[in-house]
Amino acid sequence: MQSTGISTVVTAETVAALKQLVIDVTQLKISPDEISNTANLFNDCGLDSTSVVELVIALEQQFKITIDEDELDVRLFQDLSKLGTFIEAKQAAN
């Protein structure tokens, strides 16, 4: 488990699921273990504006959450752990 610095710990299960979704959306030919828990999804994983939309849809389906447009912020995708914290907060709010 990775501490995010926001006094929340992202579960290993969430991190693993996020890594697999990123691989699926970006079509990277790597294993989830090759993605750092603090990976910048744009610089390290090749995420672009089109794949962000695909990733948001995949996140909503995988984690059974709704992400509103006003919640989308580029900083959310700059650190895998931050994205995990956001996802878990959304799940807790449901």
N, CA, C and O atoms as a printed pandas DataFrame, in Angstrom:
     atom_number atom_name residue_name chain_id  residue_number  x_coord  y_coord  z_coord
0              1         N          MET        A               1    0.840   -1.183    0.000
1              2        CA          MET        A               1    0.000    0.000    0.000
2              3         C          MET        A               1    0.876    1.235    0.000
3              4         O          MET        A               1    1.960    1.243    0.583
4              5         N          GLN        A               2    0.403    2.263   -0.650
5              6        CA          GLN        A               2    1.182    3.464   -0.843
6              7         C          GLN        A               2    0.504    4.640   -0.163
7              8         O          GLN        A               2   -0.684    4.873   -0.383
8              9         N          SER        A               3    1.225    5.379    0.649
9             10        CA          SER        A               3    0.683    6.576    1.284
10            11         C          SER        A               3    0.655    7.694    0.268
11            12         O          SER        A               3    1.604    7.856   -0.499
12            13         N          THR        A               4   -0.412    8.467    0.247
13            14        CA          THR        A               4   -0.562    9.528   -0.736
14            15         C          THR        A               4   -0.201   10.881   -0.190
15            16         O          THR        A               4   -0.176   11.855   -0.942
16            17         N          GLY        A               5    0.084   10.980    1.109
17            18        CA          GLY        A               5    0.395   12.268    1.683
18            19         C          GLY        A               5   -0.849   13.054    2.037
19            20         O          GLY        A               5   -0.745   14.186    2.509
20            21         N          ILE        A               6   -2.012   12.489    1.823
21            22        CA          ILE        A               6   -3.272   13.157    2.140
22            23         C          ILE        A               6   -3.921   12.430    3.310
23            24         O          ILE        A               6   -5.144   12.435    3.448
24            25         N          SER        A               7   -3.123   11.821    4.128
25            26        CA          SER        A               7   -3.559   11.037    5.290
26            27         C          SER        A               7   -4.568    9.949    4.916
27            28         O          SER        A               7   -5.467    9.617    5.689
28            29         N          THR        A               8   -4.395    9.419    3.737
29            30        CA          THR        A               8   -5.210    8.307    3.264
30            31         C          THR        A               8   -4.274    7.288    2.642
31            32         O          THR        A               8   -3.287    7.652    2.003
32            33         N          VAL        A               9   -4.578    6.027    2.827
33            34        CA          VAL        A               9   -3.781    4.976    2.211
34            35         C          VAL        A               9   -4.637    4.320    1.130
35            36         O          VAL        A               9   -5.759    3.881    1.382
36            37         N          VAL        A              10   -4.086    4.268   -0.058
37            38        CA          VAL        A              10   -4.789    3.629   -1.167
38            39         C          VAL        A              10   -4.545    2.135   -1.055
39            40         O          VAL        A              10   -3.408    1.698   -0.875
40            41         N          THR        A              11   -5.604    1.354   -1.161
41            42        CA          THR        A              11   -5.452   -0.094   -1.038
42            43         C          THR        A              11   -4.700   -0.667   -2.232
43            44         O          THR        A              11   -4.753   -0.134   -3.340
44            45         N          ALA        A              12   -4.007   -1.754   -1.978
45            46        CA          ALA        A              12   -3.263   -2.439   -3.035
46            47         C          ALA        A              12   -4.212   -2.903   -4.136
47            48         O          ALA        A              12   -3.849   -2.912   -5.313
48            49         N          GLU        A              13   -5.418   -3.284   -3.755
49            50        CA          GLU        A              13   -6.419   -3.729   -4.732
50            51         C          GLU        A              13   -6.779   -2.599   -5.699
51            52         O          GLU        A              13   -6.874   -2.817   -6.906
52            53         N          THR        A              14   -6.977   -1.400   -5.167
53            54        CA          THR        A              14   -7.305   -0.246   -6.013
54            55         C          THR        A              14   -6.147    0.082   -6.942
55            56         O          THR        A              14   -6.353    0.315   -8.133
56            57         N          VAL        A              15   -4.930    0.103   -6.406
57            58        CA          VAL        A              15   -3.757    0.402   -7.221
58            59         C          VAL        A              15   -3.603   -0.623   -8.339
59            60         O          VAL        A              15   -3.341   -0.255   -9.485
60            61         N          ALA        A              16   -3.761   -1.893   -8.021
61            62        CA          ALA        A              16   -3.638   -2.950   -9.034
62            63         C          ALA        A              16   -4.686   -2.787  -10.128
63            64         O          ALA        A              16   -4.378   -2.928  -11.312
64            65         N          ALA        A              17   -5.923   -2.491   -9.737
65            66        CA          ALA        A              17   -6.992   -2.306  -10.722
66            67         C          ALA        A              17   -6.720   -1.080  -11.597
67            68         O          ALA        A              17   -6.951   -1.115  -12.806
68            69         N          LEU        A              18   -6.229    0.003  -10.987
69            70        CA          LEU        A              18   -5.910    1.206  -11.759
70            71         C          LEU        A              18   -4.804    0.931  -12.769
71            72         O          LEU        A              18   -4.892    1.348  -13.924
72            73         N          LYS        A              19   -3.773    0.233  -12.335
73            74        CA          LYS        A              19   -2.671   -0.084  -13.244
74            75         C          LYS        A              19   -3.162   -0.900  -14.435
75            76         O          LYS        A              19   -2.766   -0.640  -15.571
76            77         N          GLN        A              20   -4.019   -1.883  -14.182
77            78        CA          GLN        A              20   -4.528   -2.709  -15.272
78            79         C          GLN        A              20   -5.408   -1.897  -16.219
79            80         O          GLN        A              20   -5.341   -2.078  -17.435
80            81         N          LEU        A              21   -6.236   -1.000  -15.667
81            82        CA          LEU        A              21   -7.065   -0.143  -16.523
82            83         C          LEU        A              21   -6.212    0.764  -17.395
83            84         O          LEU        A              21   -6.507    0.947  -18.576
84            85         N          VAL        A              22   -5.158    1.332  -16.823
85            86        CA          VAL        A              22   -4.258    2.193  -17.592
86            87         C          VAL        A              22   -3.615    1.405  -18.727
87            88         O          VAL        A              22   -3.523    1.897  -19.852
88            89         N          ILE        A              23   -3.175    0.201  -18.439
89            90        CA          ILE        A              23   -2.577   -0.650  -19.473
90            91         C          ILE        A              23   -3.596   -0.956  -20.567
91            92         O          ILE        A              23   -3.275   -0.894  -21.753
92            93         N          ASP        A              24   -4.809   -1.282  -20.171
93            94        CA          ASP        A              24   -5.854   -1.610  -21.146
94            95         C          ASP        A              24   -6.184   -0.417  -22.031
95            96         O          ASP        A              24   -6.304   -0.557  -23.248
96            97         N          VAL        A              25   -6.332    0.767  -21.416
97            98        CA          VAL        A              25   -6.730    1.965  -22.164
98            99         C          VAL        A              25   -5.602    2.458  -23.073
99           100         O          VAL        A              25   -5.846    2.824  -24.223
100          101         N          THR        A              26   -4.385    2.468  -22.565
101          102        CA          THR        A              26   -3.265    2.990  -23.355
102          103         C          THR        A              26   -2.630    1.926  -24.249
103          104         O          THR        A              26   -1.791    2.235  -25.095
104          105         N          GLN        A              27   -3.034    0.675  -24.055
105          106        CA          GLN        A              27   -2.526   -0.452  -24.824
106          107         C          GLN        A              27   -1.011   -0.619  -24.682
107          108         O          GLN        A              27   -0.313   -1.001  -25.621
108          109         N          LEU        A              28   -0.528   -0.315  -23.461
109          110        CA          LEU        A              28    0.883   -0.523  -23.172
110          111         C          LEU        A              28    1.185   -2.013  -23.174
111          112         O          LEU        A              28    0.347   -2.825  -22.783
112          113         N          LYS        A              29    2.355   -2.357  -23.604
113          114        CA          LYS        A              29    2.789   -3.756  -23.636
114          115         C          LYS        A              29    3.732   -4.015  -22.462
115          116         O          LYS        A              29    4.856   -4.483  -22.646
116          117         N          ILE        A              30    3.260   -3.703  -21.250
117          118        CA          ILE        A              30    4.056   -3.904  -20.039
118          119         C          ILE        A              30    3.187   -4.576  -18.983
119          120         O          ILE        A              30    1.970   -4.682  -19.134
120          121         N          SER        A              31    3.828   -5.022  -17.926
121          122        CA          SER        A              31    3.067   -5.614  -16.824
122          123         C          SER        A              31    2.725   -4.519  -15.822
123          124         O          SER        A              31    3.421   -3.506  -15.755
124          125         N          PRO        A              32    1.663   -4.708  -15.042
125          126        CA          PRO        A              32    1.289   -3.713  -14.027
126          127         C          PRO        A              32    2.428   -3.399  -13.055
127          128         O          PRO        A              32    2.518   -2.277  -12.557
128          129         N          ASP        A              33    3.290   -4.366  -12.782
129          130        CA          ASP        A              33    4.410   -4.148  -11.861
130          131         C          ASP        A              33    5.402   -3.114  -12.377
131          132         O          ASP        A              33    6.164   -2.543  -11.597
132          133         N          GLU        A              34    5.396   -2.871  -13.673
133          134        CA          GLU        A              34    6.321   -1.899  -14.267
134          135         C          GLU        A              34    5.829   -0.461  -14.118
135          136         O          GLU        A              34    6.553    0.475  -14.456
136          137         N          ILE        A              35    4.615   -0.276  -13.621
137          138        CA          ILE        A              35    4.073    1.061  -13.409
138          139         C          ILE        A              35    4.232    1.409  -11.933
139          140         O          ILE        A              35    3.770    0.679  -11.056
140          141         N          SER        A              36    4.886    2.524  -11.675
141          142        CA          SER        A              36    5.099    2.995  -10.305
142          143         C          SER        A              36    3.770    3.433   -9.693
143          144         O          SER        A              36    2.870    3.882  -10.403
144          145         N          ASN        A              37    3.653    3.299   -8.379
145          146        CA          ASN        A              37    2.439    3.753   -7.696
146          147         C          ASN        A              37    2.278    5.267   -7.762
147          148         O          ASN        A              37    1.190    5.791   -7.525
148          149         N          THR        A              38    3.353    5.961   -8.082
149          150        CA          THR        A              38    3.288    7.413   -8.204
150          151         C          THR        A              38    3.498    7.854   -9.654
151          152         O          THR        A              38    3.873    8.998   -9.911
152          153         N          ALA        A              39    3.259    6.950  -10.590
153          154        CA          ALA        A              39    3.460    7.245  -12.009
154          155         C          ALA        A              39    2.594    8.415  -12.464
155          156         O          ALA        A              39    1.429    8.527  -12.085
156          157         N          ASN        A              40    3.186    9.283  -13.283
157          158        CA          ASN        A              40    2.435   10.330  -13.965
158          159         C          ASN        A              40    1.821    9.655  -15.185
159          160         O          ASN        A              40    2.539    9.195  -16.072
160          161         N          LEU        A              41    0.500    9.597  -15.229
161          162        CA          LEU        A              41   -0.169    8.831  -16.278
162          163         C          LEU        A              41    0.038    9.417  -17.667
163          164         O          LEU        A              41   -0.064    8.698  -18.661
164          165         N          PHE        A              42    0.329   10.720  -17.749
165          166        CA          PHE        A              42    0.607   11.337  -19.051
166          167         C          PHE        A              42    2.046   11.049  -19.482
167          168         O          PHE        A              42    2.278   10.536  -20.576
168          169         N          ASN        A              43    2.997   11.375  -18.633
169          170        CA          ASN        A              43    4.409   11.248  -18.999
170          171         C          ASN        A              43    4.906    9.809  -18.974
171          172         O          ASN        A              43    5.671    9.403  -19.849
172          173         N          ASP        A              44    4.484    9.042  -17.988
173          174        CA          ASP        A              44    5.016    7.689  -17.814
174          175         C          ASP        A              44    4.218    6.609  -18.532
175          176         O          ASP        A              44    4.755    5.547  -18.847
176          177         N          CYS        A              45    2.948    6.871  -18.792
177          178        CA          CYS        A              45    2.083    5.819  -19.349
178          179         C          CYS        A              45    1.470    6.171  -20.698
179          180         O          CYS        A              45    0.735    5.365  -21.269
180          181         N          GLY        A              46    1.757    7.355  -21.212
181          182        CA          GLY        A              46    1.275    7.704  -22.541
182          183         C          GLY        A              46   -0.185    8.101  -22.619
183          184         O          GLY        A              46   -0.777    8.069  -23.698
184          185         N          LEU        A              47   -0.776    8.476  -21.491
185          186        CA          LEU        A              47   -2.173    8.917  -21.497
186          187         C          LEU        A              47   -2.275   10.225  -22.279
187          188         O          LEU        A              47   -1.423   11.101  -22.129
188          189         N          ASP        A              48   -3.305   10.368  -23.109
189          190        CA          ASP        A              48   -3.544   11.611  -23.831
190          191         C          ASP        A              48   -5.013   11.991  -23.677
191          192         O          ASP        A              48   -5.760   11.303  -22.983
192          193         N          SER        A              49   -5.431   13.076  -24.315
193          194        CA          SER        A              49   -6.789   13.578  -24.111
194          195         C          SER        A              49   -7.852   12.556  -24.497
195          196         O          SER        A              49   -8.883   12.459  -23.831
196          197         N          THR        A              50   -7.622   11.805  -25.544
197          198        CA          THR        A              50   -8.584   10.780  -25.963
198          199         C          THR        A              50   -8.636    9.641  -24.958
199          200         O          THR        A              50   -9.714    9.174  -24.591
200          201         N          SER        A              51   -7.474    9.201  -24.519
201          202        CA          SER        A              51   -7.456    8.083  -23.584
202          203         C          SER        A              51   -7.938    8.475  -22.192
203          204         O          SER        A              51   -8.355    7.609  -21.423
204          205         N          VAL        A              52   -7.889    9.768  -21.851
205          206        CA          VAL        A              52   -8.455   10.207  -20.569
206          207         C          VAL        A              52   -9.949    9.909  -20.546
207          208         O          VAL        A              52  -10.477    9.415  -19.549
208          209         N          VAL        A              53  -10.625   10.211  -21.648
209          210        CA          VAL        A              53  -12.066    9.953  -21.739
210          211         C          VAL        A              53  -12.334    8.455  -21.583
211          212         O          VAL        A              53  -13.233    8.054  -20.844
212          213         N          GLU        A              54  -11.561    7.644  -22.271
213          214        CA          GLU        A              54  -11.717    6.194  -22.166
214          215         C          GLU        A              54  -11.443    5.709  -20.740
215          216         O          GLU        A              54  -12.143    4.836  -20.227
216          217         N          LEU        A              55  -10.422    6.282  -20.113
217          218        CA          LEU        A              55  -10.073    5.880  -18.756
218          219         C          LEU        A              55  -11.169    6.272  -17.770
219          220         O          LEU        A              55  -11.491    5.495  -16.872
220          221         N          VAL        A              56  -11.739    7.448  -17.919
221          222        CA          VAL        A              56  -12.816    7.882  -17.025
222          223         C          VAL        A              56  -14.007    6.929  -17.132
223          224         O          VAL        A              56  -14.588    6.542  -16.118
224          225         N          ILE        A              57  -14.362    6.558  -18.339
225          226        CA          ILE        A              57  -15.469    5.612  -18.537
226          227         C          ILE        A              57  -15.132    4.270  -17.890
227          228         O          ILE        A              57  -15.976    3.671  -17.224
228          229         N          ALA        A              58  -13.911    3.803  -18.085
229          230        CA          ALA        A              58  -13.486    2.531  -17.489
230          231         C          ALA        A              58  -13.482    2.610  -15.963
231          232         O          ALA        A              58  -13.875    1.656  -15.292
232          233         N          LEU        A              59  -13.038    3.743  -15.413
233          234        CA          LEU        A              59  -13.037    3.926  -13.957
234          235         C          LEU        A              59  -14.450    3.876  -13.398
235          236         O          LEU        A              59  -14.705    3.240  -12.376
236          237         N          GLU        A              60  -15.365    4.554  -14.080
237          238        CA          GLU        A              60  -16.761    4.574  -13.624
238          239         C          GLU        A              60  -17.353    3.168  -13.631
239          240         O          GLU        A              60  -18.075    2.792  -12.708
240          241         N          GLN        A              61  -17.052    2.401  -14.657
241          242        CA          GLN        A              61  -17.583    1.041  -14.753
242          243         C          GLN        A              61  -16.928    0.107  -13.748
243          244         O          GLN        A              61  -17.618   -0.643  -13.057
244          245         N          GLN        A              62  -15.606    0.146  -13.661
245          246        CA          GLN        A              62  -14.856   -0.751  -12.784
246          247         C          GLN        A              62  -15.176   -0.522  -11.310
247          248         O          GLN        A              62  -15.363   -1.470  -10.547
248          249         N          PHE        A              63  -15.237    0.754  -10.924
249          250        CA          PHE        A              63  -15.390    1.080   -9.507
250          251         C          PHE        A              63  -16.820    1.476   -9.127
251          252         O          PHE        A              63  -17.097    1.819   -7.977
252          253         N          LYS        A              64  -17.725    1.424  -10.117
253          254        CA          LYS        A              64  -19.144    1.735   -9.887
254          255         C          LYS        A              64  -19.320    3.111   -9.228
255          256         O          LYS        A              64  -19.984    3.260   -8.203
256          257         N          ILE        A              65  -18.689    4.113   -9.872
257          258        CA          ILE        A              65  -18.772    5.494   -9.407
258          259         C          ILE        A              65  -19.187    6.378  -10.573
259          260         O          ILE        A              65  -19.193    5.941  -11.724
260          261         N          THR        A              66  -19.529    7.610  -10.270
261          262        CA          THR        A              66  -19.801    8.610  -11.292
262          263         C          THR        A              66  -18.817    9.752  -11.078
263          264         O          THR        A              66  -18.687   10.281   -9.974
264          265         N          ILE        A              67  -18.131   10.122  -12.147
265          266        CA          ILE        A              67  -17.182   11.230  -12.082
266          267         C          ILE        A              67  -17.786   12.386  -12.864
267          268         O          ILE        A              67  -17.972   12.299  -14.077
268          269         N          ASP        A              68  -18.088   13.465  -12.161
269          270        CA          ASP        A              68  -18.676   14.642  -12.802
270          271         C          ASP        A              68  -17.598   15.440  -13.527
271          272         O          ASP        A              68  -16.427   15.405  -13.148
272          273         N          GLU        A              69  -18.002   16.154  -14.567
273          274        CA          GLU        A              69  -17.061   16.960  -15.351
274          275         C          GLU        A              69  -16.279   17.927  -14.481
275          276         O          GLU        A              69  -15.083   18.128  -14.691
276          277         N          ASP        A              70  -16.954   18.531  -13.500
277          278        CA          ASP        A              70  -16.275   19.521  -12.671
278          279         C          ASP        A              70  -15.241   18.893  -11.722
279          280         O          ASP        A              70  -14.457   19.607  -11.097
280          281         N          GLU        A              71  -15.243   17.575  -11.617
281          282        CA          GLU        A              71  -14.254   16.875  -10.791
282          283         C          GLU        A              71  -12.992   16.515  -11.574
283          284         O          GLU        A              71  -11.962   16.179  -10.990
284          285         N          LEU        A              72  -13.087   16.589  -12.888
285          286        CA          LEU        A              72  -11.945   16.230  -13.727
286          287         C          LEU        A              72  -10.912   17.350  -13.693
287          288         O          LEU        A              72  -11.206   18.503  -14.006
288          289         N          ASP        A              73   -9.719   16.985  -13.313
289          290        CA          ASP        A              73   -8.621   17.926  -13.200
290          291         C          ASP        A              73   -7.371   17.195  -13.667
291          292         O          ASP        A              73   -7.145   16.048  -13.283
292          293         N          VAL        A              74   -6.573   17.835  -14.477
293          294        CA          VAL        A              74   -5.370   17.194  -15.008
294          295         C          VAL        A              74   -4.477   16.681  -13.881
295          296         O          VAL        A              74   -3.794   15.671  -14.052
296          297         N          ARG        A              75   -4.471   17.353  -12.745
297          298        CA          ARG        A              75   -3.638   16.922  -11.617
298          299         C          ARG        A              75   -4.052   15.558  -11.084
299          300         O          ARG        A              75   -3.237   14.841  -10.504
300          301         N          LEU        A              76   -5.301   15.203  -11.276
301          302        CA          LEU        A              76   -5.808   13.912  -10.828
302          303         C          LEU        A              76   -5.093   12.758  -11.525
303          304         O          LEU        A              76   -4.934   11.680  -10.953
304          305         N          PHE        A              77   -4.668   12.992  -12.755
305          306        CA          PHE        A              77   -4.039   11.943  -13.563
306          307         C          PHE        A              77   -2.513   12.030  -13.564
307          308         O          PHE        A              77   -1.847   11.289  -14.287
308          309         N          GLN        A              78   -1.967   12.930  -12.760
309          310        CA          GLN        A              78   -0.518   13.089  -12.718
310          311         C          GLN        A              78    0.144   12.184  -11.688
311          312         O          GLN        A              78    1.371   12.118  -11.614
312          313         N          ASP        A              79   -0.653   11.494  -10.902
313          314        CA          ASP        A              79   -0.097   10.598   -9.888
314          315         C          ASP        A              79   -1.102    9.477   -9.650
315          316         O          ASP        A              79   -2.241    9.727   -9.256
316          317         N          LEU        A              80   -0.678    8.261   -9.889
317          318        CA          LEU        A              80   -1.570    7.102   -9.753
318          319         C          LEU        A              80   -2.177    7.019   -8.355
319          320         O          LEU        A              80   -3.351    6.683   -8.204
320          321         N          SER        A              81   -1.380    7.324   -7.339
321          322        CA          SER        A              81   -1.882    7.262   -5.965
322          323         C          SER        A              81   -2.966    8.311   -5.703
323          324         O          SER        A              81   -3.936    8.047   -4.993
324          325         N          LYS        A              82   -2.792    9.503   -6.282
325          326        CA          LYS        A              82   -3.820   10.543   -6.128
326          327         C          LYS        A              82   -5.125   10.099   -6.779
327          328         O          LYS        A              82   -6.209   10.316   -6.236
328          329         N          LEU        A              83   -5.008    9.483   -7.932
329          330        CA          LEU        A              83   -6.196    8.971   -8.609
330          331         C          LEU        A              83   -6.854    7.886   -7.756
331          332         O          LEU        A              83   -8.079    7.834   -7.651
332          333         N          GLY        A              84   -6.047    7.031   -7.155
333          334        CA          GLY        A              84   -6.572    5.990   -6.270
334          335         C          GLY        A              84   -7.292    6.571   -5.063
335          336         O          GLY        A              84   -8.351    6.083   -4.670
336          337         N          THR        A              85   -6.716    7.613   -4.479
337          338        CA          THR        A              85   -7.357    8.278   -3.338
338          339         C          THR        A              85   -8.701    8.868   -3.753
339          340         O          THR        A              85   -9.686    8.761   -3.023
340          341         N          PHE        A              86   -8.734    9.485   -4.918
341          342        CA          PHE        A              86   -9.975   10.064   -5.449
342          343         C          PHE        A              86  -11.029    8.973   -5.641
343          344         O          PHE        A              86  -12.184    9.146   -5.251
344          345         N          ILE        A              87  -10.635    7.863   -6.235
345          346        CA          ILE        A              87  -11.562    6.752   -6.501
346          347         C          ILE        A              87  -12.138    6.223   -5.188
347          348         O          ILE        A              87  -13.349    6.041   -5.065
348          349         N          GLU        A              88  -11.275    5.981   -4.220
349          350        CA          GLU        A              88  -11.731    5.429   -2.937
350          351         C          GLU        A              88  -12.620    6.416   -2.192
351          352         O          GLU        A              88  -13.549    5.998   -1.501
352          353         N          ALA        A              89  -12.360    7.708   -2.315
353          354        CA          ALA        A              89  -13.226    8.718   -1.694
354          355         C          ALA        A              89  -14.604    8.716   -2.360
355          356         O          ALA        A              89  -15.628    8.848   -1.689
356          357         N          LYS        A              90  -14.618    8.564   -3.682
357          358        CA          LYS        A              90  -15.898    8.494   -4.409
358          359         C          LYS        A              90  -16.687    7.258   -3.978
359          360         O          LYS        A              90  -17.901    7.326   -3.785
360          361         N          GLN        A              91  -15.993    6.132   -3.829
361          362        CA          GLN        A              91  -16.675    4.904   -3.398
362          363         C          GLN        A              91  -17.238    5.064   -1.982
363          364         O          GLN        A              91  -18.350    4.617   -1.701
364          365         N          ALA        A              92  -16.491    5.681   -1.118
365          366        CA          ALA        A              92  -16.937    5.865    0.275
366          367         C          ALA        A              92  -18.139    6.793    0.348
367          368         O          ALA        A              92  -18.977    6.659    1.239
368          369         N          ALA        A              93  -18.228    7.738   -0.593
369          370        CA          ALA        A              93  -19.332    8.696   -0.589
370          371         C          ALA        A              93  -20.635    8.081   -1.114
371          372         O          ALA        A              93  -21.719    8.609   -0.869
372          373         N          ASN        A              94  -20.520    6.963   -1.835
373          374        CA          ASN        A              94  -21.716    6.310   -2.401
374          375         C          ASN        A              94  -22.469    5.508   -1.387
375          376         O          ASN        A              94  -23.491    4.904   -1.712
